[in-house]
Amino acid sequence: MQERRKFKKRFCKYCETKVDYIDFKDVAQFKFSLSERFKIMPRRLTGNCKKHQELVTIAIKRARQTALIPYIVDRKNVVENPFEIIK
């Protein structure tokens, strides 16, 4: 039989730093929870706990409404590093 892969345990970086609130105006704080096309990454990939994943999701949605982050990224106009635009 095939052996199961062993993955390392991911820890919530927000719990380690004891963050209570994630501000939507601080885009650099939650850019690790976004993919290169600005999609919200799931908990199993980021390692966030449920509480902080919900806070990140709310912050990202608010940042999109205030036009700090784009909703979608064009496939035709591909940018090497989309997070350079955010700075």
MDTraj code that builds the backbone (N, CA, C; nanometers):
import mdtraj as md
import numpy as np

residues = "MET GLN GLU ARG ARG LYS PHE LYS LYS ARG PHE CYS LYS TYR CYS GLU THR LYS VAL ASP TYR ILE ASP PHE LYS ASP VAL ALA GLN PHE LYS PHE SER LEU SER GLU ARG PHE LYS ILE MET PRO ARG ARG LEU THR GLY ASN CYS LYS LYS HIS GLN GLU LEU VAL THR ILE ALA ILE LYS ARG ALA ARG GLN THR ALA LEU ILE PRO TYR ILE VAL ASP ARG LYS ASN VAL VAL GLU ASN PRO PHE GLU ILE ILE LYS".split()
xyz = np.array([
    [0.0832, -0.1197, 0.0000],
    [0.0000, 0.0000, 0.0000],
    [0.0869, 0.1249, 0.0000],
    [0.0272, 0.2271, -0.0470],
    [0.0989, 0.3529, -0.0553],
    [0.0993, 0.4243, 0.0795],
    [0.2117, 0.4852, 0.1131],
    [0.2194, 0.5577, 0.2401],
    [0.1516, 0.6931, 0.2271],
    [0.0935, 0.7369, 0.3366],
    [0.0273, 0.8672, 0.3368],
    [0.1319, 0.9766, 0.3514],
    [0.1064, 1.0860, 0.2839],
    [0.1978, 1.2005, 0.2947],
    [0.1801, 1.2671, 0.4295],
    [0.2892, 1.3124, 0.4828],
    [0.2835, 1.3829, 0.6098],
    [0.3127, 1.5297, 0.5847],
    [0.2177, 1.6122, 0.6182],
    [0.2330, 1.7556, 0.6000],
    [0.2627, 1.8200, 0.7348],
    [0.3356, 1.9289, 0.7300],
    [0.3637, 1.9978, 0.8555],
    [0.2394, 2.0724, 0.9029],
    [0.2258, 2.0843, 1.0310],
    [0.1125, 2.1532, 1.0912],
    [0.1281, 2.3027, 1.0717],
    [0.0256, 2.3657, 1.0189],
    [0.0289, 2.5109, 0.9984],
    [-0.0339, 2.5779, 1.1193],
    [0.0263, 2.6874, 1.1618],
    [-0.0228, 2.7597, 1.2776],
    [-0.0752, 2.8958, 1.2348],
    [-0.1722, 2.9433, 1.3085],
    [-0.2323, 3.0739, 1.2795],
    [-0.1344, 3.1833, 1.3208],
    [-0.0912, 3.2640, 1.2249],
    [0.0052, 3.3693, 1.2562],
    [-0.0609, 3.4836, 1.3340],
    [-0.1916, 3.4945, 1.3229],
    [-0.2620, 3.5987, 1.3979],
    [-0.2758, 3.5607, 1.5452],
    [-0.2904, 3.4316, 1.5743],
    [-0.2961, 3.3864, 1.7137],
    [-0.1602, 3.4016, 1.7806],
    [-0.0524, 3.3768, 1.7051],
    [0.0818, 3.3896, 1.7601],
    [0.1137, 3.5332, 1.7989],
    [0.0667, 3.6287, 1.7176],
    [0.0916, 3.7703, 1.7469],
    [-0.0193, 3.8336, 1.8302],
    [-0.1209, 3.7529, 1.8653],
    [-0.2326, 3.7959, 1.9502],
    [-0.3067, 3.9163, 1.8930],
    [-0.3491, 3.9030, 1.7678],
    [-0.4245, 4.0078, 1.6994],
    [-0.5727, 3.9899, 1.7296],
    [-0.6377, 4.0980, 1.7718],
    [-0.7812, 4.0930, 1.7999],
    [-0.8648, 4.1453, 1.6837],
    [-0.8103, 4.2413, 1.6073],
    [-0.8857, 4.3046, 1.4990],
    [-0.7939, 4.3204, 1.3781],
    [-0.8436, 4.2891, 1.2612],
    [-0.7678, 4.3047, 1.1372],
    [-0.8271, 4.4224, 1.0619],
    [-0.7477, 4.5272, 1.0459],
    [-0.7953, 4.6499, 0.9835],
    [-0.7937, 4.6353, 0.8314],
    [-0.9008, 4.6745, 0.7656],
    [-0.9100, 4.6599, 0.6210],
    [-0.8213, 4.7593, 0.5472],
    [-0.7784, 4.8669, 0.6138],
    [-0.6931, 4.9660, 0.5486],
    [-0.5474, 4.9224, 0.5413],
    [-0.5084, 4.8262, 0.6243],
    [-0.3717, 4.7748, 0.6246],
    [-0.3644, 4.6540, 0.5313],
    [-0.3439, 4.6800, 0.4037],
    [-0.3479, 4.5752, 0.3022],
    [-0.2294, 4.4807, 0.3164],
    [-0.1164, 4.5298, 0.3592],
    [0.0028, 4.4448, 0.3715],
    [-0.0163, 4.3364, 0.4767],
    [-0.1059, 4.3581, 0.5715],
    [-0.1266, 4.2618, 0.6788],
    [-0.1932, 4.1337, 0.6286],
    [-0.2854, 4.1448, 0.5372],
    [-0.3554, 4.0253, 0.4906],
    [-0.3247, 3.9891, 0.3463],
    [-0.2147, 4.0400, 0.2915],
    [-0.1806, 4.0032, 0.1543],
    [-0.1357, 3.8573, 0.1434],
    [-0.0974, 3.7943, 0.2547],
    [-0.0605, 3.6534, 0.2520],
    [-0.1839, 3.5635, 0.2460],
    [-0.3000, 3.6206, 0.2662],
    [-0.4244, 3.5442, 0.2567],
    [-0.4902, 3.5595, 0.1203],
    [-0.4197, 3.6234, 0.0265],
    [-0.4708, 3.6421, -0.1088],
    [-0.3824, 3.5695, -0.2087],
    [-0.4437, 3.5159, -0.3143],
    [-0.3659, 3.4525, -0.4199],
    [-0.3155, 3.5611, -0.5152],
    [-0.2430, 3.5178, -0.6194],
    [-0.1888, 3.6154, -0.7143],
    [-0.2973, 3.6819, -0.7967],
    [-0.4168, 3.6247, -0.7978],
    [-0.5310, 3.6866, -0.8663],
    [-0.6267, 3.7506, -0.7674],
    [-0.5806, 3.7744, -0.6465],
    [-0.6551, 3.8410, -0.5395],
    [-0.7782, 3.7628, -0.4959],
    [-0.7706, 3.6306, -0.5006],
    [-0.8768, 3.5473, -0.4456],
    [-0.8408, 3.5154, -0.3005],
    [-0.9421, 3.4980, -0.2174],
    [-0.9193, 3.4657, -0.0771],
    [-0.8781, 3.3193, -0.0670],
    [-0.7646, 3.2941, -0.0031],
    [-0.7148, 3.1575, 0.0105],
    [-0.7831, 3.0881, 0.1280],
    [-0.8072, 2.9578, 0.1180],
    [-0.8771, 2.8853, 0.2250],
    [-0.7892, 2.8642, 0.3483],
    [-0.8539, 2.8264, 0.4562],
    [-0.7862, 2.8042, 0.5842],
    [-0.6821, 2.6948, 0.5774],
    [-0.7101, 2.5920, 0.5020],
    [-0.6186, 2.4782, 0.4984],
    [-0.4860, 2.5143, 0.4330],
    [-0.4837, 2.6191, 0.3503],
    [-0.3593, 2.6634, 0.2877],
    [-0.2883, 2.7700, 0.3697],
    [-0.3631, 2.8605, 0.4312],
    [-0.3002, 2.9684, 0.5070],
    [-0.2677, 2.9282, 0.6494],
    [-0.3442, 2.8334, 0.7056],
    [-0.3193, 2.7911, 0.8429],
    [-0.3901, 2.8759, 0.9462],
    [-0.4765, 2.9661, 0.9027],
    [-0.5496, 3.0508, 0.9977],
    [-0.6527, 2.9693, 1.0751],
    [-0.6810, 3.0132, 1.1958],
    [-0.7898, 2.9514, 1.2705],
    [-0.9226, 3.0077, 1.2182],
    [-1.0323, 2.9506, 1.2630],
    [-1.1632, 2.9911, 1.2114],
    [-1.1942, 3.1369, 1.2422],
    [-1.1649, 3.1787, 1.3634],
    [-1.1949, 3.3154, 1.4060],
    [-1.1190, 3.4175, 1.3210],
    [-0.9901, 3.3948, 1.3017],
    [-0.9105, 3.4912, 1.2262],
    [-0.9360, 3.4816, 1.0758],
    [-0.9721, 3.3646, 1.0264],
    [-1.0067, 3.3543, 0.8845],
    [-1.1325, 3.4354, 0.8548],
    [-1.2283, 3.4350, 0.9458],
    [-1.3491, 3.5158, 0.9270],
    [-1.3153, 3.6647, 0.9310],
    [-1.2256, 3.7054, 1.0210],
    [-1.1853, 3.8459, 1.0270],
    [-1.1107, 3.8879, 0.9009],
    [-1.0248, 3.8001, 0.8493],
    [-0.9524, 3.8292, 0.7254],
    [-1.0492, 3.8420, 0.6092],
    [-1.1467, 3.7534, 0.6021],
    [-1.2452, 3.7573, 0.4942],
    [-1.3245, 3.8869, 0.4962],
    [-1.3680, 3.9284, 0.6137],
    [-1.4432, 4.0536, 0.6262],
    [-1.3561, 4.1722, 0.5879],
    [-1.2289, 4.1713, 0.6312],
    [-1.1379, 4.2819, 0.5987],
    [-1.1113, 4.2897, 0.4485],
    [-1.0942, 4.1758, 0.3837],
    [-1.0690, 4.1748, 0.2399],
    [-1.1912, 4.2250, 0.1642],
    [-1.3096, 4.1839, 0.2057],
    [-1.4319, 4.2295, 0.1390],
    [-1.4524, 4.3795, 0.1567],
    [-1.4202, 4.4315, 0.2737],
    [-1.4304, 4.5765, 0.2948],
    [-1.3269, 4.6523, 0.2136],
    [-1.2058, 4.5960, 0.2019],
    [-1.1019, 4.6614, 0.1216],
    [-1.1396, 4.6617, -0.0263],
    [-1.2085, 4.5597, -0.0708],
    [-1.2551, 4.5576, -0.2091],
    [-1.3613, 4.6638, -0.2327],
    [-1.4501, 4.6824, -0.1358],
    [-1.5557, 4.7831, -0.1515],
    [-1.4986, 4.9240, -0.1543],
    [-1.3911, 4.9474, -0.0814],
    [-1.3309, 5.0799, -0.0798],
    [-1.2228, 5.0961, -0.1863],
    [-1.2102, 4.9975, -0.2770],
    [-1.1195, 5.0006, -0.3920],
    [-0.9724, 4.9993, -0.3518],
    [-0.9388, 4.9391, -0.2392],
    [-0.7985, 4.9211, -0.2033],
    [-0.7416, 4.7960, -0.2690],
    [-0.8284, 4.7000, -0.2972],
    [-0.7911, 4.5752, -0.3636],
    [-0.8877, 4.5551, -0.4789],
    [-0.8379, 4.5105, -0.5947],
    [-0.9313, 4.4851, -0.7058],
    [-1.0137, 4.3591, -0.6826],
    [-1.1321, 4.3573, -0.7422],
    [-1.2167, 4.2381, -0.7344],
    [-1.1588, 4.1257, -0.8195],
    [-1.1196, 4.1589, -0.9432],
    [-1.0644, 4.0591, -1.0340],
    [-0.9398, 4.1160, -1.0998],
    [-0.8599, 4.0258, -1.1548],
    [-0.7398, 4.0643, -1.2286],
    [-0.7533, 4.0092, -1.3694],
    [-0.7205, 4.0909, -1.4693],
    [-0.7302, 4.0493, -1.6094],
    [-0.6313, 3.9389, -1.6407],
    [-0.6731, 3.8453, -1.7232],
    [-0.5800, 3.7436, -1.7710],
    [-0.4908, 3.7998, -1.8809],
    [-0.5434, 3.8958, -1.9556],
    [-0.4681, 3.9514, -2.0677],
    [-0.3563, 4.0428, -2.0200],
    [-0.3809, 4.1219, -1.9173],
    [-0.2800, 4.2120, -1.8634],
    [-0.2166, 4.1485, -1.7403],
    [-0.1313, 4.0508, -1.7634],
    [-0.0703, 3.9771, -1.6538],
    [0.0441, 4.0601, -1.5954],
    [0.0429, 4.0734, -1.4639],
    [0.1467, 4.1457, -1.3930],
    [0.2307, 4.0429, -1.3178],
    [0.3628, 4.0611, -1.3171],
    [0.4499, 3.9640, -1.2495],
    [0.4194, 3.9552, -1.1012],
    [0.4168, 4.0684, -1.0339],
    [0.3904, 4.0703, -0.8901],
    [0.2768, 4.1686, -0.8654],
    [0.1537, 4.1205, -0.8497],
    [0.0397, 4.2117, -0.8335],
    [0.0421, 4.2892, -0.7020],
    [0.1179, 4.2416, -0.6031],
    [0.1220, 4.3105, -0.4758],
    [0.2095, 4.4355, -0.4795],
    [0.2862, 4.4534, -0.5868],
    [0.3630, 4.5777, -0.6037],
    [0.2682, 4.6952, -0.6291],
    [0.1534, 4.6668, -0.6904],
    [0.0555, 4.7716, -0.7211],
    [-0.0064, 4.8255, -0.5922],
    [-0.0244, 4.7380, -0.4933],
    [-0.0935, 4.7745, -0.3690],
    [-0.0156, 4.8768, -0.2879],
    [0.1164, 4.8664, -0.2874],
    [0.1994, 4.9549, -0.2051],
    [0.1639, 5.0971, -0.2311],
])
top = md.Topology()
chain = top.add_chain()
for i, resn in enumerate(residues, 1):
    res = top.add_residue(resn, chain, resSeq=i)
    for name in ("N", "CA", "C"):
        top.add_atom(name, md.element.get_by_symbol(name[0]), res)
traj = md.Trajectory(xyz[None], top)
